[in-house]
Each structure stands twice: as structure tokens, then as C-alpha cells.
Amino acid sequence: MINAFQPMLGDDELAAVAEVFRSNWIGKGPRVRAFEDAFAAHLGVGPDQVMTLNSCTEATFLAMELAGLGAGDDVVLPAVSFVGAANAVAAHGARPVFCDVDPRTLNPSASDVEAALTPATRAVLVLHYAGYPGDIAAIAELCRARGLLLIEDAACAVASRVAERACGTFGDLGVWSFDHGKIAVTVDGGMLYARDPELLRRGRKRAYFGLEQFSGFDHAKVTDTRWWEFEVGSFSRRSIMNDVTAAIGCVQLRRLPEFLRRRREIVERYDTELAGLPGLLLPPAPPPGHRTSHYMYWVQMEEHVRDEVARDLYRRGVYATFRYPPLHRVPIYGSDARLPGAEHAADRTLCLPLHQGLDDTDVDLIVETVRTSVPRRSASAAASAPASAVRGA
Ligand SMILES: *Cc1c(COP(=O)(O)O)cnc(C)c1O
């Protein structure tokens, strides 16, 4: 089976893990710090503006707490968001309010965000769909003008930039994921950025039982006895990263340019070899100055054609999927919004496999299957549907 997403791990990661094992320090330690420093440098921010966590979802939950969001607050997020983001909002008692997205890019524009603002809106939580920065500069400007917090879910956008500014650093808080399906992985892991380093000083305590100091021994003076005693400042949990996963992360971050190069090659092949196929739309080119991470490659077709093409790919051993089904249609979030852009996209979009482990033969098979399936399925959909439905679609 050709996977839609897949990590690439090798001997360098194994050697880094072996070195951690030999050190006898597998918990949070020097490699976590090294990974945070390397990631801060990659983003172009200060080392005190990032902290690791055991997942991106945990980073989003923590971001909600550090932002002080809760009951009575509305948080606007695109309908095409990851479930973990909406859960973080709702779990803290705030209300997720979904805004529409552009049907072609699946990212919200600043006016989509603006249209969803309510008198109770305190924050905006945006996703960079497929790694495309989207309208982030204008959304950041809107948030500044309205006094709203901006949180970025940059899980897809590990290397995305507008001009030289990294996605995830346009607002007050940003989160990244290094889970098994991302471009750079730590097996499981997340990163939280805060514009204000003071927030992260609180965040680090929150991620470790609310302890006011992390290791009594580290802080003990020679004259201190009883360094084993501690002071608890909040009823917090344990959601820190460890040195084993951080060591993998350091290697993956070093290899990121190589991963991006291979992803770009595959995207260029899709772009050229699928261009002009009747009934198929390719992802729009990002505007000048925008750099994407090429996390997903999405194509669009008529509604029923999409499902048939996905099945044809599956029959030939290719797993294609759609990310992320709009959350305003998921009953638990209690939304009654009508969001035509998100709904249009949700019924027509398919994400083709895109990862640095795809070889040229894999890409050949995917391209060839799409090139035969789309025209065939489009023709049979046209033959069976009433003419008006086809015209209107
Ligand atoms: C993967 C992903 C997450 C969650 O990351 P975890 O590290 O698995 O918690 C959040 N948002 C988006 C957009 C993602 O793709």
C-alpha cells in the first residue's frame, strides 16, 4: 500500500537514539533543550520563545490555558480545522465558532474570519491548510486591530513562510506537531511558541505538575539540605518531551531541507503530469513571497467523482484521503453555521499521497491512476446525473 503520509527515519536517527540509551538519561534533558534551541533558530525566534511538549494537541490545550480562554469566550476557527484544535477550545469551556474557508485553498481569508467575529470573540485559531500560509498576514493585522489573540495551528506548516517570517510566529501563540504523520517527526511530540517568553515560563510549570522548580537538586545550593522538597503552584499534569524523542527530532530537523526538496519534486511532477486533465483542479500556486511546506497535495473534482476516484486509487494500492472534514458538520461542536466554501471543498477535495518516501514508480502509479480514473468517472457521472445538476455543480 502507498500511504498518504509517512515518516522517513533511518540510520542517523537510530544512532542518535543509541547515543541517548548509552547516556543513561532518557528523560527530559540536554537533547530536549538542543531540539528547542534548533527549532527556535529554524523559526528565527528566541530560544525562550519555544517549549516542547509531548504532542501538538497538548500544546494547543496549554495555549488555551496560557491565553486565559474559557467560559464566556468565543474562539473563531476555520471549519476546516483539526479536531484537536476545536476540542482544546471546547474543553476549556470556550465556544468554537467556525468561519468559512476559500473553496480552492481551504484556508480562511481575513474577511471570512471577520464575518464570524461575535461580541464575545477573544481569540482566533487558524490552521495553515496543507502548509500554505494563506491570508495569515491580513488575519494577524485584523486580530491586532480588534485586540484579539491570534493562535496558529502550524502543524502542517513546519517550514512555511511569508517573506522571511515563519508561519506560527505571526500571532501570540503557535503550535507544531511532530507526530508519525508529519514531515519531521519525533514519533510523538509538539512545540509551542509564545511571543511573550513570560507565558512560557508559566507554561513549563504547567507541563510538569505545576512544580515551581523542576529539580530541587539543580537549584540546591551547597548549604541547602532537603532539595527533595517541592512547591506546587497549580494542579497540573505532565506533558513534557523526553530526550529519546528529542534526539530523533534534532536529526529530522537537520534533514528537513532534504525532505522538502523531495516533496517539491513530487509536487512538480503532479503539477505537470496532472495539468489540463478535464474534470480535475490542481492546488492554486501560492502567491509570490509565500513558501509552503508541501504537507499535502490536494486535487478537486465533481462531488461523486471524487469518491469514485478515491476508490479506484485504493483498489490499486494507493491510499488517498481528505483532510480535514469540516467541523461545523460534527454535531458535538453544536454549530448551525452554513459555510458554503467549506462544504463545497469537503465534497470535492482529495489529498493524494505526498511524502519524501515516495519513489518515482509510486508517483507513476498515482499519476496514471488519476489520469485514467478522473475522465472515466466524470463521464459516467455526467451520463447518470440530471443535466441541471451537472451544470450547477
Ligand atoms: C497532526 C495535527 C495536529 C495534532 O498533532 P498531534 O501532535 O498529533 O497532537 C494538529 N493540527 C493539525 C493541523 C495536524 O495536522
The ligand as an ORCA input file, in Angstrom:
! r2SCAN-3c Opt
* xyz 0 1
  C      -1.338     16.381     13.304
  C      -2.079     17.624     13.552
  C      -2.362     18.081     14.846
  C      -2.142     17.264     16.079
  O      -0.861     16.924     16.333
  P      -0.501     15.845     17.458
  O       0.956     16.055     17.665
  O      -0.825     14.501     16.888
  O      -1.305     16.138     18.673
  C      -2.966     19.305     14.994
  N      -3.290     20.056     13.933
  C      -3.058     19.650     12.675
  C      -3.428     20.521     11.551
  C      -2.465     18.416     12.439
  O      -2.265     18.011     11.177
*
